[in-house]
Structures are given as structure tokens and as C-alpha cells.
Amino acid sequence: MIPESFKQDLLNRVDIVEVVSRYVRLKKGGANYLGLCPFHGEKTPSFTVSPTKQFYHCFGCGAHGNAIGFLMSYAGLGYVEAVKELAASAGMQVPEAAPRTREEALRRERETDLYGVMENAMEFYRAELKKSPRAIEYLKGRGLTGEIAARFRLGYAPDDWQALKAAFADYADKALVECGLVIEGEGKRYDRFRDRIMFPIFSARGAVIGFGGRVLGAGEPKYLNSPETPLFEKGREVYGLVQARAAIRAANRVLVVEGYMDVVALAQFGVGYAVATLGTATTPVHVSKLLRLADELVFCFDGDAAGRKAAWRALEVSLPLVTDAKPVRFLFLPEAEDPDSYVRAHGRDAFERAVGEAQPLSAFLLGQLRAQVELGTPEGRSRFLSAAKPYVQALAAPALRLQVAKEVAALAGVSQEEAERLMELRSGPIYAKPVPARGAPPLTVAQERNLLRCVLARPALAAELDRSLLDERLPETGALQALTAWIGTGGAANEAAVIERFQGTEFEQIVFQAQASLLEHGPDGDSAEHQFRQCQLALRIKRKNEEYEQLKRRAASGQPTRELLVELDRRARELAELKGQRL
């Protein structure tokens, strides 16, 4: 756990304009900086970075966050990685919880050493590639240039049982086994990778964490991957991400293929936005990481049974993670073709046309479900509804879920309402706006929303908030109360810290939208203070007016008492006095 105080201190020290400027060309525009949004394609700048508020916001696609969030979204870093990257640039050391045991302390120290071992091994394999005419000819035969081999830092593991002795003075070092470079058993040690083209696997921060080795000719297994190690977890990493980042941003698309050579060959032909899973099925971590980097995710698989099985697994994993703004699609190449062979045979333009025409997730889902039943019979249609139920329920994107439900209903020959009932879809929260109870006053959020914006602009105003004036039914009220409570405990050093506090909470979007509106409409400084007091005054007038109207209705319903008339007169004077305070 990273202490909250450290995160606030970090966000106070870094300048988001300087952080974003490393990756995006910004131009001064009034109090803020403007540039082309790196998260979606645009020709007119709508990406705004505020040096005073220390956050960015795109008025085109809605991307929004602080310096930590920018590194996560732009570079695909995990949260801890982004904090460490930012801290390093600011000359700060991220405090970590002290090891609870001596063994844990030794393990942490050991992991640091292992990165050096992997880097050393990679440089050894790269040097060996230059010495091997056979390996060089193999790569040339696959259409790869020396430039692309250098970009991906390809290497060669010699056909020798203990070639790594030349790279490590102590071949008996247990670190070689821990890194998966050496296999130990029955008193013997030998290299895991022999006579293979070596593909280094990098973490999001650019550190070598594993290898994939491909045989040069016939042999099994065709690809040999590093085992799970303290540095390498297959289900969390993808191959080629470090090299693909710039192309992913430019295309706003990421393509997932099955093999290392596919990634390298596509890059050789100018399709640089491809990555590969590492000999394992697609995981939720893969999908989440890649959807942070681009607005479109395309899975490319062979068209055979194995490829469709892998695609179905990717679909199942994607259903709860896909959003309405970020489609997931599937490309199936002709039988006996893979991306490597296809792009070499047909060229870049033909391959990119195929990617552009990839099947939408919904079409793949419904097509597979239809193929399992006979829709010409009542039994087949009922089976279709039953089969579709768990997949439609799993869809998290509300608009896409609605459209798929309509398609399912049409194919099953029932109404949409009947289909939703049979599939037990929770249509209320997803498709319908809540209806106020009969007789309840309409929900007006203008003043609560304005109060939220004022407190964001000037946190000191939190101490003056009169919570009794707020409408408890409004989510804006909940956000305002959570914000002021947090400020009361010492939070909100700046708006970047506010983003950090509310990221992932139920009030995230309300707070973010209020922050974004400050970039366009203010208020700032003294105007925030004035507007805050006027908003509270308007709410007091509203409450007093409601009480006054209630008394008037009581008086009109029968013979009013003298006490009631006196109270009415007093309330009228109070109301007039409050109205007189408005400016």
C-alpha cells in the first residue's frame, strides 16, 4: 500500500503540463494548455491541461485525470508502476510497507537482482545472433531486416547445453534457475533455450522479464516460453507492447495476435499496433490493460477450430469489460494463414482492410449461438434464448447490451420485453431513468452541482457548507458531502489529489464532470466564494418559501387562528429579508 500522504505530496510536486508534454505537443491557450487528444483521433485540439488545477480533460472523448492517470492511460502502466515512474521523475522514493519477515525482505532484494540477470541474458543472446549466419539467414528468410531485429532486440540461443556459462561467471547461481533461464534436476544444470531465435518480453516499464524462443526449423515445441517466475506472470503481460505503444496511439487500435513472429512481421510491414499473448489464453488483465490504450481492440485468430476456441475465450473475458465507446472485434484469417504469412503474401493494405472489416463482438457472439440450434423450431428458439442468457447478462456496456437483447428477441421470435424477462435482465437500472415518487417535488440539481464546483475551486469553503440545505436524494449531494468530509480530514491539496481520492468510487463521474466544467466556466478565486454564498442563499430561500407556502395552504383550508396569521406574517418578512440579500 502506498501511503495517501505520499501520493498527495507527489501530486503537489509534479507538474502535469511537464508530464504530458513528454508525449503530447501542447500549446498555451489562455490559462491552460491545448493539444490534440492522444486518446482519440481529432484534427482540432480539444485536449486541455490545467497547470493550476493539475489535471487534464478532453472535451471530445471525455478522457480525464491527473498525472498518475495519464501515465496509466497513455503508457498502459499499472497503478503502482505509474506512481513509481512519476516519483522517479520527481526524485522521490516510493515508500513501501516494511517487510514483515526477514524472508520477505530477502525476496524483495532478490527480485531486484533478477532484473539484472535477465538484462545480461538478453545482451548475450543478441551478441550470439550476430555470430550465427544460420540464425541471420533464418530471419532474412522470414522477411525481417536488421533494423526490426534490433528494435525488438531479437537474439539467438546457441545449440549448446550450457551456452550461458559464457554470460555468467557463476553458472551455478540459483538466480539463473529462478529466472527460468536454466533447468536444474538430478544433479545437472542446462540451458532452457537452445538453438532458438530469442524474443525478449518486456514489462510496461521496459525491463526484461521473460523470453520466448522459436525453433529455426522443424522441432517441438515450436515456441518455448519462460516459466512463471518472480518477475514474469503470463496472464498479466503481452509481447511487443513497449514497441507498439506509439503505433497504438496513432491508430487508436490494438491488434492481439497469437505469435511473437506475427507481431514482428506485422511491424516489419508497417502494422505496428500488434501485440501477442504469451502462450496462454486471453485474461481479464490483458483486456483491461489494452482497452486503456486504445478505443478499439481487435483479436486476430486462425480460422480453424483451435482459433475459434481461443476467440470464444477472449469474447467471454471481454463481455464484462467492453464499453459502448470501445468496441471489441474479431478477425479470422483464411485456413492455413496467420498474420505473418498473410501480410507477406498480400501486403499491408490488404491486411489492414481485413482488420477494418473484422467481425463485431455482437456478430461473433450471436453467430456462434445460432450455429448451435435450429431456429426453425420452437425448441431451437427456446434453446437459443437459454444459451444467450448468461452472455447477455455478462455484457457490461448498457447500449450494446440493449442492442444485443433486441437481436436475441428478433431471432427467438419474441418481443424485446419477453426476451429481457426470460433472460432476467435488470432493465430498470440499465435502461430506465428513475421516476420520482408521486407527489414528490422535482429533483433540481443546479444549486448542489454549483456548490460542488465552488468547493472544488476553493476547498476552504467546505467548512461553511450547511448540509441541512441539501437535497439528500441527489447523487450530487452525496458527492458534495464526501468531498467536504475528506477536506475536513486534511485532503484536497489540489484537484489532482481530488481525482486520486474519488477514482473508482460511486461519485467519480459526478466529481470529474464538475472539475471539467471548471475549465470552461469557472468559477475561480473570489468568484467561487461569492457564487458559493449565493447558492446557499438560494437554497435557504427555497426552503423558507416551501415552509411559507405550506402555512398559506393551512390558512386557506379553514378559519385561521391569530397565532397562524402572526406566524405567516413573520415568515413573509423573513422571506423578504432573505430575498433582499441576493446580488
C-alpha positions as CSV (number, residue, x, y, z in Angstrom):
1,M,0.0,0.0,0.0
2,I,1.3,3.5,-0.9
3,P,0.5,6.0,1.8
4,E,-2.1,8.6,0.9
5,S,0.1,11.3,2.2
6,F,2.9,10.3,-0.2
7,K,0.5,10.4,-3.2
8,Q,-0.7,13.9,-2.3
9,D,2.9,15.1,-1.8
10,L,3.9,13.5,-5.2
11,L,1.0,15.2,-7.0
12,N,1.9,18.5,-5.4
13,R,5.5,18.2,-6.6
14,V,5.0,17.1,-10.2
15,D,3.7,19.5,-12.9
16,I,1.2,17.7,-15.1
17,V,2.0,20.1,-18.0
18,E,5.6,18.8,-17.9
19,V,4.5,15.2,-17.7
20,V,2.0,15.4,-20.6
21,S,4.4,17.4,-22.7
22,R,6.8,14.5,-22.8
23,Y,4.2,12.7,-25.0
24,V,1.8,15.3,-26.4
25,R,2.7,18.6,-28.1
26,L,0.9,21.3,-26.1
27,K,0.3,25.0,-26.9
28,K,-0.6,27.8,-24.4
29,G,-4.2,28.8,-24.7
30,G,-5.2,31.3,-22.0
31,A,-4.7,29.9,-18.5
32,N,-4.5,26.3,-19.9
33,Y,-2.6,24.3,-22.5
34,L,-4.2,22.7,-25.5
35,G,-3.2,19.8,-27.8
36,L,-4.5,17.0,-29.9
37,C,-6.0,14.3,-27.7
38,P,-3.7,11.3,-27.5
39,F,-6.7,9.1,-26.6
40,H,-8.8,9.6,-29.8
41,G,-8.3,10.8,-33.3
42,E,-9.0,14.5,-33.9
43,K,-7.9,17.4,-36.1
44,T,-8.9,20.3,-33.8
45,P,-7.4,20.3,-30.3
46,S,-9.9,19.5,-27.6
47,F,-7.4,18.2,-25.1
48,T,-6.9,20.6,-22.2
49,V,-4.2,20.5,-19.5
50,S,-4.6,22.8,-16.5
51,P,-1.4,23.9,-14.7
52,T,-3.4,25.5,-11.9
53,K,-5.7,22.6,-11.3
54,Q,-3.2,19.9,-12.2
55,F,-5.5,17.7,-14.3
56,Y,-6.3,17.1,-18.0
57,H,-9.6,16.8,-19.7
58,C,-10.6,16.1,-23.3
59,F,-13.8,17.8,-24.3
60,G,-14.0,15.4,-27.3
61,C,-13.9,11.9,-25.8
62,G,-14.1,12.8,-22.0
63,A,-10.7,11.4,-21.1
64,H,-9.9,12.9,-17.7
65,G,-7.4,12.5,-14.9
66,N,-4.3,13.6,-13.0
67,A,-0.6,12.9,-13.8
68,I,-0.8,9.3,-12.4
69,G,-3.9,8.6,-14.5
70,F,-2.3,10.0,-17.6
71,L,0.7,7.6,-17.4
72,M,-1.7,4.7,-16.8
73,S,-3.9,5.5,-19.8
74,Y,-1.2,6.6,-22.2
75,A,1.6,4.2,-21.3
76,G,-0.5,1.3,-20.2
77,L,1.2,1.2,-16.8
78,G,-0.3,-0.4,-13.7
79,Y,-1.2,1.9,-10.8
80,V,1.9,1.2,-8.8
81,E,4.1,1.4,-11.8
82,A,2.7,4.8,-12.8
83,V,3.3,6.1,-9.2
84,K,6.9,4.8,-9.3
85,E,7.6,6.3,-12.7
86,L,6.2,9.7,-11.6
87,A,8.1,9.5,-8.3
88,A,11.4,8.7,-10.1
89,S,11.0,11.7,-12.4
90,A,10.4,13.9,-9.3
91,G,13.4,12.4,-7.5
92,M,11.2,10.8,-4.9
93,Q,11.4,7.3,-3.4
94,V,8.1,5.5,-3.1
95,P,7.8,4.3,0.5
96,E,6.7,0.7,0.7
97,A,5.3,-1.2,3.7
98,A,8.2,-2.7,5.7
99,P,8.8,-6.4,5.1
100,R,7.0,-8.3,7.8
101,T,9.6,-11.1,7.8
102,R,13.3,-11.4,7.0
103,E,12.3,-13.9,4.3
104,E,10.1,-11.2,2.6
105,A,12.9,-8.7,2.8
106,L,15.3,-11.1,1.1
107,R,12.7,-11.9,-1.6
108,R,12.4,-8.3,-2.5
109,E,16.1,-7.9,-2.7
110,R,16.3,-11.0,-4.8
111,E,13.8,-9.7,-7.3
112,T,15.9,-6.6,-7.9
113,D,18.9,-8.8,-8.6
114,L,16.8,-10.9,-11.1
115,Y,16.2,-7.9,-13.4
116,G,20.0,-7.6,-13.9
117,V,20.3,-11.3,-14.7
118,M,17.6,-11.1,-17.4
119,E,19.2,-8.0,-18.9
120,N,22.5,-9.8,-19.0
121,A,21.0,-12.8,-20.7
122,M,19.3,-10.7,-23.3
123,E,22.5,-9.0,-24.3
124,F,24.2,-12.3,-24.5
125,Y,21.6,-13.7,-26.9
126,R,21.7,-10.5,-29.0
127,A,25.5,-10.9,-29.4
128,E,25.1,-14.6,-30.3
129,L,22.7,-13.7,-33.1
130,K,25.4,-11.6,-34.8
131,K,27.7,-14.6,-34.7
132,S,25.3,-17.1,-36.2
133,P,24.9,-16.9,-40.0
134,R,22.3,-19.6,-39.8
135,A,20.1,-17.6,-37.5
136,I,20.6,-14.4,-39.5
137,E,19.6,-16.2,-42.7
138,Y,16.5,-17.6,-41.0
139,L,15.3,-14.1,-40.0
140,K,16.1,-12.8,-43.5
141,G,14.1,-15.6,-45.0
142,R,11.2,-14.5,-42.9
143,G,11.5,-11.1,-44.4
144,L,12.9,-9.3,-41.4
145,T,15.6,-6.6,-41.5
146,G,18.4,-6.0,-39.1
147,E,16.6,-2.8,-38.1
148,I,13.4,-4.6,-37.0
149,A,15.5,-7.3,-35.2
150,A,17.3,-4.5,-33.3
151,R,14.0,-2.8,-32.5
152,F,12.6,-5.9,-30.9
153,R,16.1,-6.9,-29.5
154,L,16.0,-10.3,-31.1
155,G,18.7,-12.8,-30.2
156,Y,19.8,-16.4,-30.6
157,A,20.4,-19.1,-28.1
158,P,23.3,-21.3,-29.3
159,D,22.9,-25.0,-29.8
160,D,24.8,-25.7,-26.6
161,W,23.6,-27.3,-23.4
162,Q,25.4,-24.7,-21.2
163,A,25.9,-21.7,-23.5
164,L,25.1,-19.3,-20.7
165,K,28.3,-20.1,-19.0
166,A,29.9,-17.5,-21.3
167,A,27.5,-14.8,-19.9
168,F,27.6,-15.7,-16.2
169,A,30.8,-16.2,-14.2
170,D,28.8,-18.3,-11.7
171,Y,26.7,-20.8,-13.8
172,A,25.7,-22.4,-10.5
173,D,24.0,-19.2,-9.3
174,K,20.4,-20.1,-8.3
175,A,19.2,-16.8,-9.9
176,L,19.5,-18.5,-13.3
177,V,17.0,-21.1,-12.2
178,E,14.7,-18.5,-10.6
179,C,14.7,-16.5,-13.9
180,G,13.8,-19.7,-15.9
181,L,17.0,-19.5,-17.9
182,V,18.5,-22.7,-16.6
183,I,16.9,-26.0,-15.7
184,E,18.2,-28.0,-12.7
185,G,17.5,-31.6,-11.9
186,E,19.1,-34.9,-10.9
187,G,22.4,-33.0,-10.2
188,K,22.6,-31.5,-13.7
189,R,22.2,-28.0,-15.0
190,Y,21.5,-27.0,-18.6
191,D,20.1,-24.0,-20.6
192,R,16.4,-24.0,-21.1
193,F,16.7,-22.3,-24.5
194,R,18.9,-24.0,-27.1
195,D,19.1,-23.3,-30.9
196,R,16.2,-20.9,-30.9
197,I,15.5,-17.4,-32.0
198,M,15.0,-15.4,-28.8
199,F,12.2,-12.9,-28.3
200,P,12.7,-10.8,-25.1
201,I,9.5,-10.0,-23.2
202,F,9.4,-6.6,-21.6
203,S,7.3,-5.2,-18.8
204,A,5.4,-2.0,-19.3
205,R,8.4,-0.1,-17.9
206,G,10.8,-1.7,-20.3
207,A,12.5,-4.2,-18.1
208,V,13.2,-7.7,-19.5
209,I,11.1,-10.2,-17.6
210,G,11.0,-13.3,-19.8
211,F,11.7,-14.8,-23.2
212,G,10.0,-16.7,-26.0
213,G,12.2,-19.0,-28.1
214,R,11.3,-20.2,-31.6
215,V,12.9,-23.2,-33.3
216,L,14.7,-22.4,-36.5
217,G,13.5,-25.4,-38.4
218,A,11.4,-28.5,-37.5
219,G,11.1,-29.4,-33.9
220,E,8.8,-29.3,-30.9
221,P,7.7,-27.3,-29.2
222,K,7.7,-24.7,-31.9
223,Y,7.7,-21.9,-29.3
224,L,9.2,-22.3,-25.8
225,N,8.3,-19.7,-23.2
226,S,9.8,-18.7,-19.9
227,P,8.1,-20.4,-17.0
228,E,6.3,-18.3,-14.3
229,T,8.9,-16.6,-12.2
230,P,9.0,-13.8,-9.6
231,L,9.3,-11.3,-12.5
232,F,7.0,-13.0,-15.1
233,E,3.3,-13.8,-15.0
234,K,2.0,-14.8,-18.3
235,G,-1.6,-13.8,-17.6
236,R,-0.6,-10.2,-17.0
237,E,1.8,-9.5,-19.8
238,V,1.7,-9.2,-23.6
239,Y,4.5,-9.4,-26.1
240,G,5.5,-6.3,-28.1
241,L,3.7,-3.7,-26.0
242,V,6.8,-1.5,-25.5
243,Q,7.4,-1.3,-29.2
244,A,3.8,-0.9,-30.2
245,R,2.8,2.0,-27.9
246,A,3.3,4.8,-30.4
247,A,1.6,2.9,-33.3
248,I,-1.4,2.0,-31.0
249,R,-1.8,5.7,-30.1
250,A,-1.6,6.8,-33.7
251,A,-4.1,4.1,-35.0
252,N,-6.2,4.3,-31.8
253,R,-6.4,0.5,-32.2
254,V,-4.7,-2.5,-30.7
255,L,-4.5,-5.9,-32.5
256,V,-4.0,-9.1,-30.5
257,V,-2.3,-11.9,-32.4
258,E,-1.2,-15.4,-31.3
259,G,2.6,-15.5,-32.0
260,Y,5.8,-13.5,-31.5
261,M,6.7,-13.7,-35.1
262,D,3.3,-12.4,-36.1
263,V,4.0,-9.2,-34.1
264,V,7.5,-8.7,-35.5
265,A,6.4,-9.5,-39.1
266,L,3.5,-7.1,-38.9
267,A,5.8,-4.4,-37.6
268,Q,8.2,-5.0,-40.5
269,F,5.3,-4.3,-42.9
270,G,4.2,-1.1,-41.1
271,V,1.4,-2.6,-39.0
272,G,3.0,-1.6,-35.6
273,Y,0.0,-1.8,-33.3
274,A,0.0,-5.6,-32.8
275,V,0.8,-7.4,-29.5
276,A,0.6,-11.1,-28.6
277,T,-0.5,-13.1,-25.6
278,L,2.3,-15.3,-24.2
279,G,1.2,-18.9,-24.8
280,T,-1.8,-18.5,-22.6
281,A,-5.5,-17.8,-23.1
282,T,-6.7,-14.2,-23.0
283,T,-7.2,-12.9,-19.4
284,P,-9.2,-10.0,-18.0
285,V,-5.9,-8.3,-17.1
286,H,-4.9,-8.4,-20.8
287,V,-8.3,-6.9,-22.0
288,S,-8.3,-4.2,-19.3
289,K,-4.7,-3.2,-20.0
290,L,-5.3,-3.0,-23.8
291,L,-8.6,-1.1,-23.6
292,R,-6.8,1.6,-21.6
293,L,-4.5,2.1,-24.5
294,A,-6.9,2.4,-27.5
295,D,-10.6,2.8,-28.4
296,E,-10.7,-0.4,-30.5
297,L,-9.5,-3.8,-29.6
298,V,-9.3,-6.5,-32.4
299,F,-8.4,-10.1,-31.7
300,C,-6.9,-11.9,-34.7
301,F,-7.1,-15.7,-34.7
302,D,-6.6,-18.6,-37.2
303,G,-9.9,-19.7,-38.7
304,D,-9.6,-23.3,-37.6
305,A,-11.3,-24.9,-34.6
306,A,-8.4,-24.0,-32.2
307,G,-8.5,-20.4,-33.3
308,R,-12.3,-20.1,-32.8
309,K,-12.0,-21.7,-29.4
310,A,-9.3,-19.2,-28.4
311,A,-11.5,-16.4,-29.8
312,W,-14.5,-17.6,-27.8
313,R,-12.4,-17.5,-24.6
314,A,-11.4,-13.9,-25.5
315,L,-15.1,-13.0,-26.0
316,E,-16.1,-14.4,-22.7
317,V,-13.4,-12.5,-20.9
318,S,-14.3,-9.2,-22.8
319,L,-18.0,-9.2,-22.1
320,P,-17.8,-7.6,-18.6
321,L,-15.1,-5.2,-19.7
322,V,-16.2,-3.9,-23.0
323,T,-17.7,-0.4,-23.1
324,D,-20.1,1.3,-25.5
325,A,-17.3,3.7,-26.6
326,K,-14.6,1.0,-27.1
327,P,-15.7,-1.9,-29.4
328,V,-14.1,-5.3,-29.4
329,R,-13.9,-7.1,-32.7
330,F,-12.7,-10.5,-34.1
331,L,-10.7,-11.2,-37.3
332,F,-10.5,-14.8,-38.6
333,L,-7.9,-15.3,-41.3
334,P,-8.3,-18.0,-44.0
335,E,-7.3,-21.5,-43.2
336,A,-3.6,-22.2,-43.2
337,E,-2.9,-18.4,-42.9
338,D,-1.5,-16.5,-39.9
339,P,-0.8,-12.7,-39.7
340,D,2.9,-13.3,-40.7
341,S,2.1,-15.3,-43.8
342,Y,-0.9,-13.2,-44.8
343,V,0.9,-9.8,-44.6
344,R,3.8,-11.2,-46.6
345,A,1.6,-12.7,-49.2
346,H,-1.0,-9.9,-49.6
347,G,0.7,-6.8,-48.2
348,R,0.0,-4.2,-45.6
349,D,-3.1,-2.6,-47.2
350,A,-4.9,-5.9,-47.7
351,F,-4.2,-6.9,-44.1
352,E,-5.4,-3.6,-42.7
353,R,-8.6,-3.8,-44.8
354,A,-9.2,-7.2,-43.2
355,V,-8.6,-5.7,-39.8
356,G,-11.0,-2.9,-40.6
357,E,-13.7,-5.4,-41.6
358,A,-13.3,-7.6,-38.5
359,Q,-16.5,-9.0,-37.1
360,P,-18.0,-7.1,-34.2
361,L,-18.2,-8.9,-30.8
362,S,-22.0,-9.0,-31.0
363,A,-22.0,-10.6,-34.5
364,F,-19.5,-13.2,-33.4
365,L,-21.5,-14.0,-30.2
366,L,-24.8,-14.3,-32.0
367,G,-23.3,-16.2,-34.9
368,Q,-21.8,-18.8,-32.6
369,L,-25.0,-19.2,-30.6
370,R,-27.2,-19.5,-33.7
371,A,-24.9,-22.2,-35.1
372,Q,-25.7,-24.5,-32.1
373,V,-29.5,-24.5,-32.6
374,E,-32.3,-24.9,-35.1
375,L,-34.2,-21.6,-35.1
376,G,-36.9,-23.1,-37.3
377,T,-38.4,-24.9,-34.3
378,P,-39.9,-23.7,-31.0
379,E,-37.5,-25.9,-29.2
380,G,-34.5,-24.5,-31.0
381,R,-35.6,-20.9,-30.3
382,S,-36.1,-21.6,-26.6
383,R,-32.6,-23.2,-26.5
384,F,-31.2,-20.2,-28.3
385,L,-32.7,-17.9,-25.6
386,S,-31.4,-20.1,-22.8
387,A,-27.9,-20.2,-24.4
388,A,-27.8,-16.4,-24.9
389,K,-28.9,-15.6,-21.4
390,P,-25.5,-15.8,-19.5
391,Y,-23.7,-13.9,-22.2
392,V,-26.2,-11.0,-22.5
393,Q,-26.3,-10.8,-18.7
394,A,-22.4,-10.6,-18.6
395,L,-22.4,-7.6,-21.1
396,A,-21.5,-4.5,-19.1
397,A,-21.9,-1.9,-21.8
398,P,-25.6,-0.8,-21.4
399,A,-26.2,0.4,-25.0
400,L,-24.6,-2.7,-26.5
401,R,-26.5,-4.9,-24.1
402,L,-29.8,-3.3,-25.2
403,Q,-28.9,-3.8,-28.9
404,V,-27.9,-7.5,-28.4
405,A,-31.1,-8.1,-26.4
406,K,-33.1,-6.7,-29.3
407,E,-31.3,-9.0,-31.8
408,V,-31.8,-12.0,-29.5
409,A,-35.5,-11.2,-29.3
410,A,-35.9,-11.0,-33.1
411,L,-34.0,-14.3,-33.7
412,A,-36.1,-16.0,-31.0
413,G,-39.4,-14.7,-32.3
414,V,-40.4,-12.9,-29.1
415,S,-40.8,-9.3,-28.1
416,Q,-37.9,-7.5,-26.5
417,E,-39.8,-7.3,-23.2
418,E,-40.4,-11.0,-23.2
419,A,-36.7,-11.7,-24.1
420,E,-35.5,-9.4,-21.3
421,R,-37.8,-11.1,-18.8
422,L,-36.8,-14.6,-19.8
423,M,-33.1,-13.7,-19.7
424,E,-33.6,-12.0,-16.3
425,L,-32.1,-8.7,-17.4
426,R,-32.2,-6.0,-14.8
427,S,-33.7,-3.5,-17.2
428,G,-34.6,-0.9,-14.5
429,P,-31.1,0.3,-13.6
430,I,-29.7,-0.1,-17.1
431,Y,-32.4,1.2,-19.4
432,A,-34.8,3.3,-17.5
433,K,-34.4,6.6,-15.6
434,P,-35.7,6.5,-12.0
435,V,-39.2,8.1,-11.7
436,P,-39.8,10.3,-8.7
437,A,-42.5,9.2,-6.3
438,R,-45.9,10.7,-6.9
439,G,-46.3,14.0,-5.1
440,A,-42.6,14.4,-4.6
441,P,-41.0,17.7,-5.7
442,P,-38.9,17.5,-8.8
443,L,-35.2,16.8,-8.3
444,T,-33.3,20.0,-9.1
445,V,-29.6,19.7,-9.1
446,A,-28.4,23.2,-10.2
447,Q,-27.5,24.5,-6.8
448,E,-26.0,21.3,-5.4
449,R,-23.9,21.0,-8.6
450,N,-22.8,24.6,-8.3
451,L,-21.9,24.2,-4.7
452,L,-19.8,21.1,-5.7
453,R,-17.9,23.2,-8.3
454,C,-17.3,26.0,-5.8
455,V,-15.8,23.7,-3.2
456,L,-13.6,22.1,-5.9
457,A,-12.4,25.6,-6.9
458,R,-11.9,26.7,-3.3
459,P,-11.7,23.8,-0.8
460,A,-11.7,26.2,2.2
461,L,-15.4,26.7,1.5
462,A,-16.1,23.2,2.7
463,A,-16.1,24.5,6.3
464,E,-19.0,26.8,5.5
465,L,-21.3,24.2,3.9
466,D,-24.8,24.0,5.5
467,R,-25.7,20.4,4.9
468,S,-29.2,20.8,6.2
469,L,-30.0,22.8,3.0
470,L,-29.1,19.9,0.6
471,D,-31.4,17.5,-1.1
472,E,-30.4,14.1,0.2
473,R,-31.9,12.3,-2.8
474,L,-29.4,13.7,-5.2
475,P,-26.1,12.0,-6.0
476,E,-24.5,15.5,-6.2
477,T,-25.3,15.9,-2.5
478,G,-23.6,12.6,-1.8
479,A,-20.5,13.7,-3.7
480,L,-20.5,17.1,-2.0
481,Q,-20.8,15.6,1.4
482,A,-18.0,13.0,0.7
483,L,-15.8,15.8,-0.7
484,T,-16.3,18.1,2.3
485,A,-15.8,15.3,4.8
486,W,-12.5,14.4,3.1
487,I,-11.3,18.0,3.0
488,G,-12.1,18.2,6.7
489,T,-9.6,15.4,7.4
490,G,-6.8,17.3,5.5
491,G,-7.4,16.2,1.9
492,A,-7.7,18.2,-1.3
493,A,-4.3,19.9,-1.6
494,N,-5.2,20.3,-5.2
495,E,-7.6,19.0,-7.8
496,A,-5.2,16.2,-8.8
497,A,-5.5,14.9,-5.3
498,V,-9.3,15.1,-5.6
499,I,-9.1,12.9,-8.7
500,E,-7.0,10.4,-6.8
501,R,-9.4,10.3,-3.9
502,F,-12.6,9.7,-6.0
503,Q,-11.1,7.4,-8.7
504,G,-13.2,4.2,-8.7
505,T,-15.8,5.5,-6.3
506,E,-19.5,5.9,-6.8
507,F,-19.0,9.7,-7.1
508,E,-16.2,9.5,-9.7
509,Q,-18.1,10.7,-12.7
510,I,-20.0,13.5,-10.9
511,V,-16.8,14.9,-9.5
512,F,-14.9,14.6,-12.8
513,Q,-17.7,16.3,-14.7
514,A,-17.7,19.2,-12.2
515,Q,-14.0,19.5,-12.5
516,A,-14.2,19.6,-16.3
517,S,-16.8,22.3,-16.2
518,L,-14.4,24.5,-14.2
519,L,-12.0,24.5,-17.1
520,E,-14.6,26.2,-19.3
521,H,-16.8,28.2,-17.0
522,G,-15.0,28.7,-13.7
523,P,-15.6,29.9,-11.0
524,D,-12.1,30.7,-9.6
525,G,-11.0,32.5,-6.5
526,D,-13.3,35.2,-5.2
527,S,-16.0,34.4,-7.7
528,A,-16.2,30.9,-6.3
529,E,-16.7,32.3,-2.8
530,H,-19.4,34.7,-4.0
531,Q,-21.2,32.0,-6.0
532,F,-21.0,29.6,-3.1
533,R,-22.8,32.0,-0.8
534,Q,-25.4,32.9,-3.4
535,C,-26.1,29.2,-4.0
536,Q,-26.6,28.6,-0.2
537,L,-28.8,31.7,-0.1
538,A,-30.9,30.4,-3.0
539,L,-31.4,27.1,-1.1
540,R,-32.4,28.9,2.1
541,I,-34.9,31.0,0.2
542,K,-36.3,27.8,-1.4
543,R,-36.7,26.1,2.0
544,K,-38.3,29.2,3.6
545,N,-40.6,29.6,0.6
546,E,-41.7,25.9,0.9
547,E,-42.5,26.4,4.6
548,Y,-44.3,29.7,3.9
549,E,-46.4,28.1,1.1
550,Q,-47.3,25.2,3.4
551,L,-48.6,27.7,6.1
552,K,-50.6,29.6,3.5
553,R,-52.3,26.3,2.4
554,R,-53.2,25.6,6.1
555,A,-54.6,29.1,6.5
556,A,-56.7,28.8,3.3
557,S,-58.1,25.4,4.3
558,G,-60.2,26.7,7.2
559,Q,-60.6,29.5,9.8
560,P,-57.0,30.6,10.5
561,T,-56.1,31.3,14.2
562,R,-54.5,34.5,15.3
563,E,-51.3,32.6,16.0
564,L,-51.2,31.2,12.5
565,L,-51.6,34.7,10.9
566,V,-48.9,36.1,13.1
567,E,-46.6,33.2,12.0
568,L,-47.5,33.8,8.4
569,D,-46.5,37.5,8.7
570,R,-43.2,36.6,10.4
571,R,-42.4,34.0,7.7
572,A,-43.2,36.5,5.0
573,R,-40.8,39.1,6.5
574,E,-38.1,36.5,6.8
575,L,-38.5,35.5,3.2
576,A,-38.4,39.1,2.0
577,E,-35.3,39.8,4.1
578,L,-33.5,36.7,2.5
579,K,-34.5,37.7,-1.0
580,G,-33.2,41.2,-0.3
581,Q,-29.7,39.6,0.3
582,R,-29.5,38.4,-3.3
583,L,-26.9,40.1,-5.5
